[in-house]
Amino acid sequence: MSASSTSDTDPRLLRAFVAVAEDLHFTRAAARLYVAQQALSRDIRRLERALGTELFERTTRQVSLTPDGERLLPYARRVLDAHAELAAAFGDPAARPLLVDLNIDGMTAARVLARARELAPDCELMARFESGLTWAAGEVLAGRLDASFGRAAGLDPAVLSRLSVQPVRYEPMAVLLPHDHPLAVHRVVALDELSGETVYAGAGNARTREWTELAARLFGEWGIVLAPPAPLAVGVAEFQRVMAKSGHPVLTVVDFPPLPGTVVRPLVRPVPLSPLLLVWRAGARHPGLDALRAAAAELAATEGWMVRPPDSWLPEADVSLMRHRS
């Protein structure tokens, strides 16, 4: 790899390289960066010319990193992180809004955001709804979001290593049932009562892989069938329509608002938990982020969110991360 042009490398080209290296797919990487695929390909070619080496092996079926591409990736990430830290150190972080992804409105993350707004009334904290931490984490690292919530243990380790996390809540899981489902008459649903049932948990949705992976672990232990992929539905009305067509129960959490024609029933024996963490880019600074962290800690303490039920289920990787303090 030539060193002649490395000192003048445009960070935009490195950002393009990292996006493709993480997705190994030009179309998805272009969508993540909000650029045309042709422009992204052009930037990659410019970077390859500047460095005097090929960074990707491209075939009609797949994209993979060359040895030089593998070698460049950790350096590119460090350069981009340094640029972000420089901007944070010499800019006025309070002068811009803090963009906070809630995944879905009306649940735990929304309560944390509402309290943070009370704690920092002079900051502008703007809600976003990215529906899944797998997607949102990439947006945080790319600088298009400041914070998100979700199951961090399900993220790629290379992504997680560049994030800071703060445990917020052990959220008890529940099942969303059609009102005429035989189990809908019960106040709670035992996991073994779902044995043999087909339950939807976001399979096929690339934005929510961390949730589907957690569900697959749970379902495998109790003989529950993971429902096949369904069309990606944006918004409550579309989600309700798609789920009504399949008729499958839906794995969710206890605070999920019931939709018309459905009921939410907590899962028990044992109580499966969804680990909710606040996630932001390591090294990020913003008074709104300070307020968000304070709000999460305050509500977790007053509401008992970090008290794990004695009869509960959670994978060990999640247990370890929930004990973490950033």
Backbone bond lengths (Angstrom), bond angles and torsions (degrees), N, CA, C in turn:
res aa  C-N    CA-C-N  psi(-1)  N-CA   C-N-CA  omega(-1)  CA-C   N-CA-C  phi
1 M - - - 1.463 - - 1.520 109.21 -
2 S 1.307 117.04 127.22 1.463 120.91 -177.68 1.516 111.06 -73.01
3 A 1.338 116.10 141.38 1.469 120.77 178.32 1.511 112.11 -98.94
4 S 1.343 118.16 -0.03 1.458 120.71 -170.98 1.515 113.40 -64.42
5 S 1.334 117.58 -31.66 1.471 119.28 -175.33 1.513 113.27 -115.77
6 T 1.320 118.38 4.44 1.459 119.10 -174.04 1.521 112.99 -64.67
7 S 1.326 118.07 -33.44 1.462 119.81 -176.76 1.514 112.37 -69.75
8 D 1.331 117.96 -20.49 1.462 121.06 -178.84 1.518 112.44 -104.94
9 T 1.326 118.07 13.33 1.459 120.95 -175.76 1.522 110.52 -65.25
10 D 1.334 115.59 129.37 1.457 122.59 179.53 1.530 109.13 -69.35
11 P 1.345 118.29 126.60 1.473 119.79 178.21 1.532 112.57 -56.63
12 R 1.324 117.60 -29.04 1.464 120.13 178.22 1.525 110.96 -61.01
13 L 1.343 116.57 -37.64 1.456 120.04 178.60 1.525 110.67 -68.96
14 L 1.321 116.14 -38.33 1.463 119.53 176.81 1.528 110.78 -65.94
15 R 1.333 116.48 -37.15 1.464 120.02 178.22 1.526 110.44 -63.79
16 A 1.328 116.71 -40.27 1.459 121.17 177.03 1.524 110.12 -63.59
17 F 1.329 116.61 -44.46 1.465 120.99 179.86 1.522 111.26 -59.92
18 V 1.331 117.32 -47.39 1.459 120.68 -177.64 1.523 110.78 -63.04
19 A 1.333 117.57 -40.48 1.463 120.37 179.79 1.525 111.06 -61.20
20 V 1.324 117.05 -45.59 1.464 120.05 179.03 1.521 110.58 -67.99
21 A 1.325 117.22 -39.49 1.467 120.79 179.98 1.521 111.51 -63.10
22 E 1.336 117.56 -34.92 1.467 120.36 -179.03 1.516 111.97 -79.41
23 D 1.342 117.01 -36.51 1.469 119.97 -178.52 1.524 112.68 -90.16
24 L 1.349 116.74 -26.27 1.469 122.34 -173.39 1.529 110.58 51.09
25 H 1.331 113.65 40.81 1.470 120.69 -178.36 1.524 107.10 -161.30
26 F 1.336 117.01 116.55 1.464 120.24 -174.74 1.522 112.04 -66.09
27 T 1.326 117.96 -39.21 1.466 120.34 -177.63 1.518 110.85 -64.72
28 R 1.341 117.02 -46.65 1.461 119.69 179.98 1.521 111.22 -66.07
29 A 1.328 116.56 -40.26 1.467 119.57 179.59 1.522 111.03 -63.94
30 A 1.325 117.27 -39.21 1.469 120.76 178.68 1.526 110.61 -64.21
31 A 1.335 116.63 -42.25 1.467 119.77 178.07 1.521 111.12 -63.06
32 R 1.324 116.36 -38.76 1.470 121.30 179.47 1.520 111.45 -64.56
33 L 1.339 117.19 -33.91 1.461 121.73 -179.01 1.527 113.00 -92.75
34 Y 1.329 116.36 -2.82 1.466 121.72 -178.39 1.532 111.43 58.61
35 V 1.331 115.81 45.29 1.462 120.86 176.13 1.514 108.23 -131.67
36 A 1.331 116.83 162.90 1.454 121.21 175.68 1.522 109.40 -70.94
37 Q 1.336 115.95 148.15 1.465 119.37 -179.03 1.528 111.03 -61.52
38 Q 1.339 116.84 -35.81 1.464 119.68 179.55 1.525 110.98 -63.68
39 A 1.347 115.93 -39.88 1.468 119.95 179.04 1.525 110.64 -66.01
40 L 1.335 116.36 -39.33 1.454 120.11 178.64 1.534 110.42 -64.06
41 S 1.315 116.77 -46.05 1.466 120.39 178.49 1.527 111.22 -60.25
42 R 1.325 116.05 -38.41 1.465 120.58 178.87 1.525 110.77 -64.65
43 D 1.323 116.89 -40.62 1.466 119.94 178.85 1.531 111.36 -65.66
44 I 1.326 116.35 -39.28 1.462 119.08 178.04 1.526 110.60 -63.42
45 R 1.333 116.93 -42.23 1.468 119.75 178.32 1.524 111.16 -63.38
46 R 1.340 117.04 -38.70 1.462 120.88 177.85 1.529 110.40 -62.58
47 L 1.323 116.69 -42.54 1.460 119.74 179.80 1.526 110.43 -65.78
48 E 1.318 116.62 -41.38 1.460 119.90 179.17 1.526 111.26 -63.28
49 R 1.324 116.27 -39.44 1.474 118.82 177.37 1.523 110.75 -66.27
50 A 1.338 116.63 -40.88 1.462 120.36 -178.80 1.524 111.50 -63.91
51 L 1.344 116.06 -35.98 1.458 120.17 -177.27 1.523 112.50 -92.24
52 G 1.333 116.20 -10.36 1.464 119.72 178.25 1.508 114.00 69.61
53 T 1.340 117.47 32.75 1.459 120.83 -179.53 1.512 110.21 -156.95
54 E 1.323 117.10 158.53 1.459 121.79 173.66 1.521 109.12 -87.83
55 L 1.323 115.03 136.56 1.467 120.83 -176.91 1.511 113.20 -103.45
56 F 1.340 117.15 -22.11 1.455 121.56 -177.82 1.525 111.16 -131.80
57 E 1.317 115.60 144.19 1.461 122.41 167.09 1.523 106.21 -94.55
58 R 1.319 117.55 122.27 1.463 121.55 -176.92 1.524 109.64 -115.61
59 T 1.327 116.52 127.88 1.456 121.74 170.29 1.515 107.51 -127.71
60 T 1.305 117.28 176.79 1.468 120.36 178.97 1.520 111.58 -68.41
61 R 1.333 117.35 -16.62 1.462 120.17 -175.37 1.518 114.19 -108.22
62 Q 1.324 117.41 -27.01 1.457 117.34 -175.21 1.529 111.69 -155.56
63 V 1.326 113.40 163.99 1.459 122.63 174.92 1.526 107.24 -122.21
64 S 1.322 117.28 134.69 1.457 120.99 177.75 1.524 109.12 -140.78
65 L 1.312 115.48 157.09 1.456 121.35 179.20 1.527 110.70 -78.55
66 T 1.320 116.59 139.46 1.459 121.27 169.76 1.531 108.19 -77.37
67 P 1.324 118.24 169.25 1.472 119.15 175.22 1.529 112.69 -55.33
68 D 1.357 117.67 -39.46 1.467 119.41 177.50 1.527 111.10 -67.99
69 G 1.327 116.31 -34.06 1.461 119.55 176.08 1.520 111.39 -64.38
70 E 1.332 116.18 -43.59 1.471 120.34 176.57 1.522 110.23 -59.83
71 R 1.321 116.72 -39.91 1.466 121.52 -178.49 1.528 111.49 -68.75
72 L 1.334 116.35 -35.63 1.461 120.11 -177.42 1.520 112.75 -74.02
73 L 1.334 118.34 -32.29 1.467 121.70 -169.47 1.529 113.85 -53.80
74 P 1.324 121.51 -51.54 1.474 118.64 -179.44 1.522 113.09 -63.74
75 Y 1.345 117.55 -34.09 1.473 120.04 177.01 1.529 110.69 -65.96
76 A 1.338 116.18 -43.36 1.464 120.14 -179.12 1.520 110.78 -61.93
77 R 1.325 116.08 -41.69 1.463 119.35 179.24 1.527 111.05 -62.74
78 R 1.327 117.13 -42.36 1.466 119.97 -179.44 1.527 111.11 -65.13
79 V 1.334 117.15 -38.96 1.466 120.40 178.11 1.522 110.62 -62.92
80 L 1.326 117.16 -45.45 1.464 120.61 -179.02 1.522 111.09 -66.42
81 D 1.325 117.20 -39.60 1.465 119.52 176.89 1.525 110.72 -63.26
82 A 1.335 116.77 -38.86 1.469 120.46 179.24 1.527 111.00 -65.39
83 H 1.334 117.28 -39.74 1.465 120.57 176.92 1.528 110.66 -61.61
84 A 1.337 116.39 -43.60 1.465 120.28 -179.65 1.526 110.55 -64.47
85 E 1.327 116.77 -41.57 1.472 120.18 178.95 1.525 111.31 -65.71
86 L 1.332 117.11 -37.43 1.463 120.83 178.11 1.520 110.75 -62.96
87 A 1.340 115.63 -44.85 1.464 119.50 179.58 1.522 110.93 -63.33
88 A 1.352 116.42 -39.22 1.464 119.93 179.79 1.522 111.86 -68.28
89 A 1.337 116.12 -36.24 1.464 119.97 -176.13 1.519 112.56 -71.51
90 F 1.352 118.18 -33.61 1.458 120.22 -173.20 1.521 113.56 -112.16
91 G 1.308 116.27 -1.41 1.457 118.67 173.56 1.519 109.59 -97.63
92 D 1.298 117.47 177.30 1.463 122.61 175.41 1.512 107.67 -101.60
93 P 1.350 119.05 97.69 1.455 120.10 -175.69 1.518 113.31 -60.89
94 A 1.340 116.93 -30.06 1.461 119.28 -178.70 1.524 112.38 -71.85
95 A 1.335 116.87 -13.52 1.462 120.03 -177.14 1.517 112.71 -77.52
96 R 1.329 118.17 -12.15 1.462 120.08 179.37 1.527 109.66 -120.27
97 P 1.331 117.20 155.86 1.467 119.96 178.46 1.521 111.66 -66.47
98 L 1.308 116.21 151.72 1.462 121.92 170.58 1.520 106.82 -93.87
99 L 1.327 116.88 120.78 1.462 122.32 -177.28 1.525 109.08 -93.06
100 V 1.331 116.14 115.07 1.461 122.51 -172.36 1.524 109.63 -117.59
101 D 1.322 116.10 118.83 1.464 121.03 178.10 1.525 109.63 -85.76
102 L 1.336 116.11 124.97 1.464 121.25 -179.80 1.521 112.66 -100.56
103 N 1.321 117.93 -2.16 1.463 122.63 -172.93 1.531 111.23 67.10
104 I 1.329 116.70 -68.17 1.469 123.33 179.36 1.521 106.73 -136.40
105 D 1.314 117.66 144.47 1.463 121.22 -179.14 1.525 110.48 -78.68
106 G 1.332 115.03 158.42 1.454 120.98 170.32 1.520 115.78 83.42
107 M 1.331 118.16 13.37 1.459 120.14 -177.40 1.532 110.42 -123.34
108 T 1.325 117.73 -158.83 1.464 121.85 -173.39 1.521 112.55 -55.44
109 A 1.333 116.97 -47.96 1.467 119.98 -177.56 1.522 111.45 -60.60
110 A 1.328 117.21 -35.96 1.461 120.52 179.07 1.526 110.93 -65.81
111 R 1.322 117.40 -35.21 1.464 120.36 176.99 1.525 110.83 -67.24
112 V 1.322 116.40 -39.33 1.472 120.11 177.67 1.523 109.84 -63.29
113 L 1.321 117.44 -44.63 1.461 120.76 179.90 1.528 111.01 -62.76
114 A 1.325 117.31 -42.66 1.468 120.47 -179.83 1.528 110.73 -60.85
115 R 1.326 117.14 -41.98 1.464 120.10 179.46 1.524 110.81 -68.83
116 A 1.343 117.28 -38.51 1.465 120.24 178.12 1.516 111.22 -61.35
117 R 1.324 117.46 -37.95 1.466 120.82 177.48 1.524 111.19 -63.62
118 E 1.334 116.70 -33.44 1.464 119.91 176.61 1.528 110.86 -70.69
119 L 1.336 116.37 -37.07 1.460 120.24 -178.55 1.525 112.80 -74.20
120 A 1.334 116.92 -26.94 1.470 121.16 -178.09 1.521 109.72 -131.77
121 P 1.332 117.15 69.33 1.470 120.06 -174.92 1.523 113.89 -63.97
122 D 1.329 118.45 -20.84 1.463 120.76 -179.79 1.532 112.77 -85.24
123 C 1.333 117.12 -8.96 1.471 121.10 178.21 1.529 109.53 -94.22
124 E 1.316 115.08 148.39 1.467 120.24 174.65 1.519 107.93 -99.54
125 L 1.329 116.42 110.67 1.455 121.92 177.39 1.524 107.97 -108.08
126 M 1.315 115.68 113.03 1.466 121.87 -173.14 1.524 110.23 -103.74
127 A 1.332 116.66 129.19 1.459 121.49 -179.93 1.522 111.10 -82.68
128 R 1.317 115.38 143.25 1.459 123.52 171.49 1.526 107.38 -131.11
129 F 1.327 117.18 161.38 1.459 121.59 -175.82 1.525 108.89 -133.73
130 E 1.354 116.56 84.42 1.459 121.52 -175.58 1.527 113.09 -88.82
131 S 1.339 118.75 -11.90 1.459 122.55 174.78 1.518 112.81 56.96
132 G 1.322 116.10 62.10 1.454 119.74 173.86 1.509 112.74 135.47
133 L 1.341 116.74 130.57 1.457 119.75 -176.71 1.522 112.31 -75.68
134 T 1.334 118.72 -27.69 1.461 119.56 177.62 1.520 110.01 -55.67
135 W 1.310 117.44 -46.93 1.468 121.79 178.23 1.523 110.83 -71.54
136 A 1.324 116.26 -47.84 1.465 120.13 -174.17 1.520 112.20 -62.66
137 A 1.335 118.42 -34.37 1.467 120.50 -179.53 1.522 110.80 -61.87
138 G 1.325 116.90 -39.66 1.459 119.94 176.21 1.508 111.93 -64.36
139 E 1.333 116.47 -37.26 1.458 120.71 177.62 1.532 111.29 -67.40
140 V 1.329 116.81 -36.12 1.469 120.53 176.77 1.530 110.15 -64.00
141 L 1.319 116.86 -46.30 1.457 120.31 -179.07 1.525 111.88 -67.50
142 A 1.344 117.09 -28.47 1.462 120.93 178.87 1.522 111.95 -82.94
143 G 1.348 117.56 -6.15 1.462 121.06 178.49 1.509 114.76 85.58
144 R 1.345 117.78 10.11 1.463 119.63 179.66 1.521 112.50 -94.44
145 L 1.313 117.06 -10.51 1.456 123.95 169.98 1.523 107.33 -134.48
146 D 1.334 116.31 154.82 1.459 120.22 177.62 1.524 112.66 -100.81
147 A 1.316 116.93 -32.93 1.461 120.20 -176.86 1.513 109.71 -154.79
148 S 1.322 115.15 156.85 1.454 120.82 176.50 1.523 108.10 -150.47
149 F 1.334 115.40 177.20 1.460 122.24 179.55 1.522 109.22 -130.72
150 G 1.335 116.62 149.87 1.451 118.64 174.92 1.506 112.47 155.59
151 R 1.342 114.00 -165.42 1.464 121.94 -177.92 1.528 109.56 -89.56
152 A 1.315 116.69 97.12 1.459 121.37 -173.84 1.521 112.47 -72.54
153 A 1.346 118.48 -26.44 1.461 120.12 -178.64 1.524 111.71 -64.71
154 G 1.324 117.75 -17.82 1.450 121.08 179.56 1.510 114.08 -86.51
155 L 1.330 118.17 0.61 1.456 121.15 -178.76 1.523 111.41 -83.10
156 D 1.331 115.03 157.50 1.455 120.45 173.35 1.537 108.62 -58.74
157 P 1.338 118.40 133.21 1.471 120.01 -178.40 1.529 113.72 -55.55
158 A 1.344 117.61 -33.60 1.467 119.78 179.21 1.517 111.13 -67.25
159 V 1.327 116.62 -32.59 1.472 121.12 176.58 1.522 109.78 -74.48
160 L 1.328 116.20 -47.31 1.464 120.70 -177.03 1.522 111.50 -60.75
161 S 1.334 117.59 -33.37 1.462 120.83 -178.06 1.522 112.59 -64.91
162 R 1.322 117.72 -17.78 1.464 121.31 -178.37 1.531 111.98 -103.07
163 L 1.327 116.22 8.73 1.458 121.44 -178.45 1.530 110.31 -117.18
164 S 1.315 115.14 154.82 1.456 121.41 167.40 1.518 108.09 -104.86
165 V 1.332 116.62 148.08 1.466 120.30 -177.23 1.521 110.12 -134.10
166 Q 1.320 114.88 152.47 1.460 121.88 174.16 1.524 108.27 -138.50
167 P 1.337 118.12 116.16 1.463 119.82 178.23 1.528 111.38 -59.92
168 V 1.319 115.65 138.96 1.469 120.97 -177.51 1.524 111.70 -118.05
169 R 1.345 116.77 -48.11 1.469 118.11 -172.98 1.528 111.40 -159.37
170 Y 1.336 114.43 140.70 1.460 120.40 162.53 1.528 106.33 -85.59
171 E 1.304 117.61 99.50 1.469 120.57 -177.32 1.528 110.45 -86.55
172 P 1.328 118.51 118.78 1.471 119.22 175.92 1.529 110.31 -64.81
173 M 1.324 115.23 138.09 1.453 119.65 179.43 1.527 110.97 -82.66
174 A 1.316 113.82 161.06 1.459 121.54 179.56 1.520 108.65 -145.73
175 V 1.316 115.76 175.67 1.453 120.73 176.64 1.519 108.45 -126.26
176 L 1.325 115.95 132.97 1.463 122.78 176.22 1.518 107.11 -91.91
177 L 1.326 116.63 117.28 1.456 122.14 -174.27 1.521 111.67 -115.15
178 P 1.332 118.42 142.38 1.467 119.53 168.48 1.524 108.71 -59.06
179 H 1.312 117.00 144.66 1.472 119.64 -173.16 1.525 112.89 -61.95
180 D 1.352 117.80 -21.57 1.453 120.19 -179.76 1.532 112.59 -97.47
181 H 1.321 117.90 8.85 1.463 121.21 177.20 1.528 108.95 -70.53
182 P 1.333 118.66 141.43 1.475 120.15 -178.15 1.532 114.22 -56.08
183 L 1.340 117.56 -30.94 1.461 120.15 -179.22 1.528 113.46 -81.78
184 A 1.326 117.49 -7.89 1.466 121.01 -176.87 1.517 112.41 -67.16
185 V 1.320 117.69 -20.94 1.471 120.20 -179.30 1.526 111.23 -77.75
186 H 1.334 117.90 -13.62 1.460 120.73 -179.21 1.535 110.74 -81.85
187 R 1.327 115.98 150.77 1.465 120.50 177.16 1.525 110.66 -75.34
188 V 1.321 116.22 -36.94 1.462 123.50 174.40 1.520 107.62 -134.54
189 V 1.341 116.01 162.81 1.462 120.92 -179.82 1.524 108.53 -123.81
190 A 1.338 116.54 122.94 1.460 120.88 175.48 1.523 109.31 -75.96
191 L 1.326 115.77 145.92 1.455 119.71 -177.61 1.522 112.19 -58.38
192 D 1.330 117.44 -38.15 1.464 118.09 -178.30 1.530 112.11 -69.34
193 E 1.346 117.70 -17.75 1.466 119.94 175.12 1.528 111.89 -72.58
194 L 1.342 116.57 -17.43 1.463 120.49 176.99 1.528 112.02 -92.59
195 S 1.327 118.07 -2.20 1.461 120.87 179.93 1.528 110.10 -56.48
196 G 1.339 115.71 127.70 1.462 120.70 -177.92 1.511 114.26 88.55
197 E 1.331 117.64 -15.62 1.466 121.59 177.33 1.532 110.09 -74.48
198 T 1.327 116.11 150.97 1.463 121.87 172.55 1.517 107.76 -99.19
199 V 1.334 116.99 120.04 1.463 122.34 -173.93 1.525 108.94 -123.13
200 Y 1.314 115.78 135.26 1.468 120.96 -179.69 1.527 110.01 -83.36
201 A 1.363 115.79 133.95 1.472 120.93 178.60 1.523 110.20 -144.17
202 G 1.326 116.45 39.83 1.461 120.56 172.55 1.509 116.02 78.66
203 A 1.334 118.80 13.90 1.463 120.46 -179.67 1.528 110.03 -55.57
204 G 1.330 115.84 134.57 1.457 120.88 179.99 1.509 114.48 91.21
205 N 1.330 117.78 -12.46 1.467 121.48 178.96 1.529 108.29 -89.79
206 A 1.333 116.62 107.32 1.469 120.67 -176.25 1.518 112.37 -64.85
207 R 1.332 118.13 -18.09 1.462 120.97 -178.78 1.524 112.19 -78.01
208 T 1.332 117.20 -21.78 1.467 120.85 -171.42 1.528 112.26 -122.51
209 R 1.331 116.80 34.26 1.464 119.28 -177.05 1.527 111.86 -59.25
210 E 1.335 117.21 -34.37 1.461 119.81 -177.79 1.536 111.20 -63.77
211 W 1.329 117.00 -33.36 1.473 122.00 178.91 1.531 110.31 -73.74
212 T 1.329 117.02 -45.15 1.465 120.83 -179.51 1.522 110.91 -63.50
213 E 1.337 117.14 -37.75 1.458 120.43 179.75 1.525 110.80 -66.10
214 L 1.337 117.53 -39.62 1.461 121.19 176.64 1.529 110.10 -63.97
215 A 1.337 116.83 -43.61 1.464 121.15 178.95 1.524 111.30 -62.38
216 A 1.329 117.18 -41.43 1.461 120.46 -179.21 1.526 111.12 -61.85
217 R 1.322 116.88 -38.42 1.473 120.44 176.74 1.535 110.21 -63.08
218 L 1.324 115.61 -45.72 1.471 120.95 -179.15 1.529 110.55 -64.88
219 F 1.324 116.44 -49.45 1.456 121.06 -176.22 1.526 111.56 -61.80
220 G 1.350 115.70 -37.40 1.462 119.58 -179.12 1.511 112.92 -61.46
221 E 1.333 117.44 -30.59 1.464 121.21 -178.67 1.519 112.86 -80.40
222 W 1.349 116.93 -23.77 1.463 119.71 -176.19 1.532 113.21 -117.91
223 G 1.309 117.25 14.13 1.456 119.43 174.59 1.517 114.24 67.13
224 I 1.319 116.44 30.24 1.467 121.55 177.32 1.522 108.16 -93.66
225 V 1.312 117.47 140.22 1.458 121.96 -176.79 1.529 109.57 -92.55
226 L 1.334 115.63 128.42 1.462 120.77 177.35 1.525 109.08 -76.35
227 A 1.323 116.39 121.71 1.469 120.74 -178.02 1.519 110.46 -63.76
228 P 1.334 117.44 146.57 1.469 120.22 179.67 1.513 111.30 -67.25
229 P 1.333 116.90 165.96 1.470 119.96 179.81 1.512 112.38 -55.15
230 A 1.331 114.90 143.13 1.457 122.66 175.17 1.521 107.70 -120.15
231 P 1.333 118.73 159.46 1.466 120.02 177.55 1.524 111.21 -56.20
232 L 1.339 115.70 139.55 1.463 120.28 179.46 1.521 108.86 -66.13
233 A 1.327 116.18 117.11 1.463 121.89 -177.00 1.518 109.54 -106.05
234 V 1.320 117.35 123.61 1.453 123.00 179.15 1.527 108.30 -104.79
235 G 1.335 116.23 121.76 1.453 120.19 -179.31 1.520 111.44 97.99
236 V 1.342 115.39 152.78 1.461 121.62 -175.38 1.522 111.42 -62.62
237 A 1.326 117.30 -44.64 1.466 120.10 -176.94 1.517 111.71 -62.11
238 E 1.347 116.47 -43.04 1.465 119.47 -179.84 1.525 111.00 -68.78
239 F 1.333 116.86 -40.00 1.459 120.07 178.07 1.528 110.05 -61.04
240 Q 1.324 116.64 -44.61 1.459 120.88 179.65 1.527 110.84 -61.27
241 R 1.321 117.30 -41.65 1.463 120.91 -178.39 1.534 111.06 -65.17
242 V 1.336 116.22 -45.61 1.465 120.17 -178.54 1.524 110.95 -65.29
243 M 1.334 117.23 -42.69 1.451 120.45 -179.18 1.530 111.59 -68.64
244 A 1.321 117.30 -34.08 1.467 120.54 178.33 1.526 111.23 -64.62
245 K 1.328 116.66 -33.01 1.468 120.30 179.67 1.523 110.73 -67.94
246 S 1.340 117.54 -37.48 1.463 119.94 -179.04 1.522 112.14 -81.99
247 G 1.342 115.88 -34.08 1.461 120.15 -178.16 1.512 114.35 76.28
248 H 1.346 117.13 4.96 1.469 119.62 -177.74 1.526 110.93 -78.68
249 P 1.334 118.29 144.21 1.461 119.99 166.38 1.532 109.30 -60.31
250 V 1.333 116.63 159.51 1.459 122.28 -176.90 1.526 108.90 -125.77
251 L 1.334 116.56 129.68 1.463 120.54 174.78 1.519 109.13 -74.29
252 T 1.342 116.42 131.14 1.463 120.66 -179.32 1.531 108.64 -149.78
253 V 1.328 117.63 -158.61 1.468 122.32 176.39 1.515 108.71 -122.46
254 V 1.331 115.86 165.87 1.464 119.86 -169.77 1.524 113.75 -63.26
255 D 1.340 118.26 -26.04 1.457 120.25 -178.21 1.519 113.23 -86.82
256 F 1.335 117.97 0.59 1.464 119.81 -179.53 1.522 109.17 -64.60
257 P 1.353 117.44 127.65 1.463 119.23 -178.06 1.521 110.76 -70.62
258 P 1.345 118.14 130.72 1.464 119.82 179.49 1.528 110.65 -64.06
259 L 1.322 115.62 141.38 1.457 121.68 177.06 1.524 108.89 -91.36
260 P 1.322 117.83 159.26 1.475 119.62 176.65 1.530 110.64 -53.21
261 G 1.319 115.28 131.83 1.462 120.08 178.63 1.512 114.02 83.68
262 T 1.349 117.75 8.66 1.465 121.31 -179.18 1.517 110.79 -133.41
263 V 1.332 115.33 165.13 1.464 121.84 172.77 1.525 107.85 -133.63
264 V 1.343 116.20 151.49 1.462 121.95 175.88 1.517 107.74 -106.58
265 R 1.335 115.37 126.12 1.464 120.40 -178.95 1.533 109.49 -123.66
266 P 1.346 118.46 124.04 1.467 121.00 177.23 1.525 111.28 -60.37
267 L 1.335 116.05 145.86 1.456 122.42 176.40 1.530 109.56 -94.35
268 V 1.331 116.11 139.48 1.467 120.84 -176.19 1.527 110.09 -139.88
269 R 1.349 113.14 172.88 1.481 123.52 175.34 1.518 113.05 54.31
270 P 1.366 115.90 68.56 1.468 130.25 -10.90 1.525 111.17 -82.90
271 V 1.341 115.45 177.72 1.462 121.15 176.49 1.530 108.54 -85.64
272 P 1.333 119.02 109.06 1.469 119.16 177.51 1.526 109.73 -74.63
273 L 1.323 116.43 139.51 1.459 121.20 -175.08 1.522 111.15 -112.99
274 S 1.321 114.57 142.65 1.461 121.80 172.17 1.523 107.16 -106.15
275 P 1.334 118.94 113.10 1.465 121.29 -175.74 1.530 111.21 -78.44
276 L 1.319 117.29 116.46 1.463 121.90 -179.07 1.519 109.44 -102.14
277 L 1.334 116.61 124.38 1.456 122.14 177.21 1.517 109.61 -126.37
278 L 1.328 115.78 149.05 1.452 123.12 169.56 1.523 106.99 -85.66
279 V 1.326 116.65 132.77 1.467 122.11 -173.35 1.522 109.58 -128.56
280 W 1.340 117.78 135.93 1.464 122.05 175.98 1.525 108.37 -149.70
281 R 1.322 117.17 165.38 1.459 121.24 -178.88 1.523 110.33 -68.90
282 A 1.310 116.51 132.34 1.461 121.39 179.74 1.523 110.21 -56.68
283 G 1.317 115.80 131.58 1.454 121.16 179.05 1.511 114.73 88.79
284 A 1.325 118.74 -6.39 1.472 121.20 -178.41 1.528 110.29 -66.73
285 R 1.341 115.16 145.32 1.460 121.61 179.05 1.521 109.88 -131.42
286 H 1.320 116.89 130.57 1.465 122.34 176.53 1.522 107.19 -169.73
287 P 1.343 118.19 134.10 1.470 119.04 179.36 1.527 112.37 -60.97
288 G 1.331 117.26 -29.71 1.455 120.22 176.26 1.522 111.94 -66.21
289 L 1.331 116.51 -35.87 1.464 120.20 176.35 1.522 110.43 -66.61
290 D 1.325 116.85 -39.32 1.471 120.41 175.51 1.525 110.46 -58.75
291 A 1.340 116.47 -43.03 1.466 121.00 179.24 1.520 111.14 -65.86
292 L 1.337 116.21 -39.30 1.462 120.54 179.86 1.529 110.47 -63.32
293 R 1.332 116.20 -43.11 1.457 120.26 179.09 1.531 111.24 -66.03
294 A 1.320 116.18 -40.82 1.465 119.88 179.02 1.525 110.65 -65.25
295 A 1.326 116.84 -40.79 1.462 121.18 179.18 1.522 111.08 -63.77
296 A 1.324 116.19 -42.56 1.466 119.84 179.29 1.519 110.86 -62.68
297 A 1.332 117.28 -43.88 1.464 121.07 -179.65 1.527 110.89 -65.73
298 E 1.335 116.23 -40.90 1.465 120.28 -179.10 1.526 111.29 -64.00
299 L 1.326 116.80 -49.39 1.465 120.37 -178.43 1.523 111.37 -67.04
300 A 1.335 117.15 -37.37 1.461 119.65 178.16 1.526 110.61 -60.44
301 A 1.344 115.94 -38.36 1.465 119.96 -179.26 1.523 111.64 -73.10
302 T 1.328 117.32 -46.50 1.464 120.16 -175.74 1.525 112.66 -74.15
303 E 1.330 117.17 -30.83 1.465 120.48 -177.45 1.531 112.69 -95.43
304 G 1.332 117.26 -5.08 1.463 119.62 -178.72 1.515 113.59 69.38
305 W 1.333 116.60 29.02 1.464 120.79 -175.41 1.528 113.06 -67.08
306 M 1.332 117.38 -25.78 1.457 119.67 -177.04 1.532 112.33 -98.45
307 V 1.313 116.82 14.31 1.465 121.48 174.15 1.527 107.49 -92.89
308 R 1.302 116.14 114.78 1.465 120.12 -177.07 1.523 110.64 -83.12
309 P 1.338 118.42 127.19 1.467 120.38 177.67 1.528 110.75 -57.14
310 P 1.334 117.86 142.92 1.472 119.70 -176.79 1.526 112.59 -63.40
311 D 1.322 117.71 -37.43 1.464 121.46 179.09 1.522 107.98 -99.81
312 S 1.316 116.25 81.62 1.468 119.17 -174.48 1.525 110.64 -139.71
313 W 1.310 115.31 165.20 1.473 123.12 -179.26 1.516 108.98 -126.86
314 L 1.343 115.73 132.31 1.458 121.48 176.11 1.521 108.02 -162.64
315 P 1.348 119.07 132.25 1.466 120.49 178.38 1.520 111.57 -60.10
316 E 1.335 116.64 150.45 1.453 121.93 -175.62 1.526 112.44 -60.70
317 A 1.355 116.96 -36.50 1.469 119.45 179.13 1.523 110.91 -60.49
318 D 1.336 116.43 -37.02 1.464 120.31 178.41 1.519 111.35 -73.30
319 V 1.318 116.36 -38.66 1.464 120.23 177.38 1.520 110.00 -57.95
320 S 1.333 116.63 -45.84 1.465 121.43 -178.75 1.522 111.53 -61.32
321 L 1.332 117.15 -43.67 1.453 119.97 -177.52 1.528 111.21 -71.99
322 M 1.327 118.25 -33.46 1.463 121.04 178.51 1.516 111.89 -68.86
323 R 1.319 117.45 -18.40 1.463 120.00 175.64 1.516 111.88 -85.23
324 H 1.343 114.76 -7.34 1.464 121.11 -176.21 1.527 110.53 -74.32
325 R 1.307 115.73 145.13 1.467 121.29 173.02 1.522 107.97 -126.28
326 S 1.356 116.98 117.74 1.472 119.33 -176.37 1.518 110.22 -74.95
